Amino acid sequence: MTLRITDLGKRYAETPVFEHVTLEVADGEFVAIVGESGVGKSTLLNCMAGLDSWDAGRVVHDGTDIGMLDADARALWRRRHVGFVFQAFHVLPHLDVAQNVALPLMLLGRNDPPRVAGMLDAVGLAGLGPRLPQQLSGGQLQRVAIARALIHAPALLLADEPTGNLDPGTAARVMDVLLSQTRAQGASLVLVTHSETAAARADRVLHLSAEGIRV
């Protein structure tokens, strides 16, 4: 399922965040987006997910124009087709690991404990399903977030600085898991990062500035 961004522009009041952003992400492709702090990388990722609005241009995923959907329709589209990995993990502290991973399935009305167990095993967390988030390390929490993002087999995975809070060794292991599981599911991956090491693993690296995006 191809993602197409065409002449996208975003402003806060009279201040442009970015303008004239055009890019395409093919099925199964891994694209890294880099750029200086404050240039709007995370905002662009949020636009791709329909979490943020924009002032010009289009975001189209597999023929669906996201800008034409109302809030409820966007939420349903995102629930079915998008996985999101945040820098700050965003796991729910009152739910155990398995319940956190299963959340996207629950929202889709699906109950599939074997798939949850299999995904935990795939990200190296076999047997940790009953633990609470506070019992895990930062690297383990990020792998919980990756498992949660992929559990419903989304076509598009969006990752916002997923290794930003991790030491280099843990960051490398998290990237290994992220890439192996994304490839295994045939999903497209868009990664926003400051890490040259993480970006170097992408099929393409795009540089975002206020004027647009370039290779």
C-alpha positions in Angstrom: 0.0 0.0 0.0 1.7 3.1 -1.2 1.9 6.4 0.8 1.9 9.5 -1.3 2.5 13.0 0.2 2.0 15.8 -2.3 3.0 19.5 -1.8 2.2 19.3 1.9 2.4 22.4 4.0 1.9 23.1 7.7 1.8 26.4 9.5 1.4 27.5 13.1 -0.4 30.9 12.9 1.7 32.8 10.3 4.8 30.7 10.8 5.4 27.9 8.3 6.7 24.6 9.8 7.4 23.1 6.4 6.2 23.7 2.8 6.1 21.9 -0.5 6.8 18.4 1.0 6.4 15.7 -1.7 7.4 12.1 -1.2 6.3 8.6 -1.9 6.8 5.5 0.2 6.4 2.2 -1.7 5.1 -1.1 -0.3 7.7 -2.6 2.1 10.1 0.3 1.8 12.0 1.8 4.7 12.4 5.5 4.5 14.3 7.6 7.1 13.6 11.3 7.5 16.3 13.4 9.1 16.7 17.2 9.7 17.6 19.8 12.3 15.6 20.0 15.5 12.4 22.1 15.2 12.1 21.6 11.4 8.9 19.6 11.8 9.9 16.0 11.4 7.5 14.7 14.1 4.8 17.0 12.8 5.2 15.5 9.3 5.0 12.0 10.8 1.8 13.0 12.7 0.3 14.3 9.4 1.1 11.0 7.7 -0.9 9.3 10.5 -3.7 11.7 10.3 -3.0 12.8 13.9 -2.3 16.4 12.9 -3.9 18.7 10.3 -2.1 20.5 7.5 -2.8 23.6 5.5 -1.8 22.6 2.0 -1.3 19.5 -0.1 -2.5 15.9 0.2 -1.8 12.7 2.2 -3.0 9.6 0.3 -2.6 6.0 1.5 -3.6 3.2 -0.8 -6.0 5.5 -2.6 -7.5 6.9 0.5 -7.2 10.7 0.8 -6.7 11.1 4.6 -7.5 14.8 4.4 -11.0 14.0 3.2 -11.8 11.9 6.3 -13.5 13.3 9.4 -12.0 12.6 12.8 -13.9 9.3 13.4 -13.1 8.0 9.9 -9.4 8.9 10.4 -9.3 7.0 13.7 -10.8 3.9 12.1 -8.4 4.1 9.1 -5.5 4.5 11.5 -6.7 1.6 13.7 -6.7 -0.7 10.7 -3.7 0.4 8.7 -1.1 2.2 10.9 1.3 1.3 13.7 3.0 4.0 15.6 6.2 3.7 17.7 6.9 6.7 20.0 10.2 7.8 21.6 8.6 7.8 25.0 7.1 4.3 24.7 3.6 5.4 25.8 2.7 2.1 27.4 -0.1 2.0 29.9 1.3 1.4 33.4 -1.8 -0.2 34.8 -1.9 -2.9 32.1 0.6 -5.8 31.9 2.9 -6.3 28.9 0.6 -8.7 27.1 -2.4 -6.4 27.6 -0.4 -3.4 26.3 0.6 -5.4 23.2 -3.0 -6.6 22.6 -4.5 -3.1 22.7 -4.8 -2.6 18.9 -6.4 -6.0 18.5 -8.9 -5.2 21.3 -9.8 -1.9 19.5 -10.5 -4.0 16.4 -12.7 -6.4 18.4 -10.2 -9.3 18.1 -9.0 -11.5 20.9 -5.9 -13.5 19.8 -3.7 -14.5 22.8 -1.5 -16.9 20.6 -0.7 -14.0 18.3 0.2 -11.8 21.3 2.5 -14.5 22.7 4.1 -15.0 19.3 4.8 -11.3 18.8 6.3 -11.1 22.3 8.5 -14.0 21.4 9.5 -12.4 18.1 10.7 -9.2 19.8 12.6 -11.1 22.5 10.1 -10.8 25.3 8.8 -14.4 25.6 7.4 -15.1 29.0 7.2 -11.4 30.1 3.6 -11.0 29.2 2.3 -10.9 32.9 4.9 -8.3 34.0 3.9 -4.6 34.5 5.8 -2.0 32.5 7.6 -0.7 35.6 9.3 -4.1 35.9 11.0 -3.7 32.4 14.1 -1.8 31.2 13.9 1.0 28.6 15.0 -1.3 25.8 12.4 -3.9 26.8 9.7 -1.2 26.9 10.6 0.0 23.4 10.2 -3.6 22.2 6.8 -3.7 23.9 5.9 -0.6 21.9 7.2 -2.2 18.6 5.2 -5.4 19.3 2.1 -3.3 20.0 2.6 -1.3 16.8 2.9 -4.5 14.7 0.4 -6.8 16.4 -2.5 -5.9 14.0 -0.3 -6.3 10.9 -0.5 -2.7 9.7 0.6 -1.8 6.2 2.3 1.4 7.4 4.6 1.7 10.5 5.6 5.2 11.7 8.4 5.5 14.2 9.3 8.8 15.9 12.8 8.7 17.4 12.3 5.1 18.7 16.0 4.9 19.9 16.3 8.4 21.2 16.1 7.4 24.9 18.4 4.4 24.6 22.1 3.7 24.9 23.9 2.8 21.6 23.9 -0.9 22.3 20.3 -1.1 23.2 19.4 1.2 20.4 21.0 -1.2 17.9 19.1 -4.2 19.3 15.9 -2.3 19.1 16.5 -1.3 15.5 17.3 -5.0 14.7 13.9 -6.0 16.1 12.0 -3.1 14.4 13.5 -3.9 11.0 13.2 -7.7 11.2 9.6 -7.6 12.3 8.6 -4.8 9.8 10.3 -6.8 6.9 8.6 -10.0 8.1 5.2 -8.4 7.8 5.9 -6.6 4.6 5.0 -3.3 6.1 6.3 0.1 4.9 8.4 1.9 7.6 8.9 5.7 8.0 11.4 6.5 10.6 12.1 10.0 12.0 15.5 10.1 13.7 18.5 12.2 14.7 20.6 9.0 14.7 22.9 8.7 11.7 23.4 5.0 12.6 19.7 4.3 12.4 19.2 6.3 9.3 22.0 4.5 7.5 20.0 1.3 7.6 17.1 2.8 5.6 16.5 2.1 1.9 16.3 5.9 1.4 17.2 8.9 3.6 15.3 12.1 3.1 16.3 15.5 4.5 13.5 17.8 5.7 13.9 21.5 5.9 11.5 24.5 6.0 11.6 24.6 2.2 10.7 21.0 1.6 12.3 17.6 1.4 15.3 16.4 -0.5 17.3 13.2 -1.0 
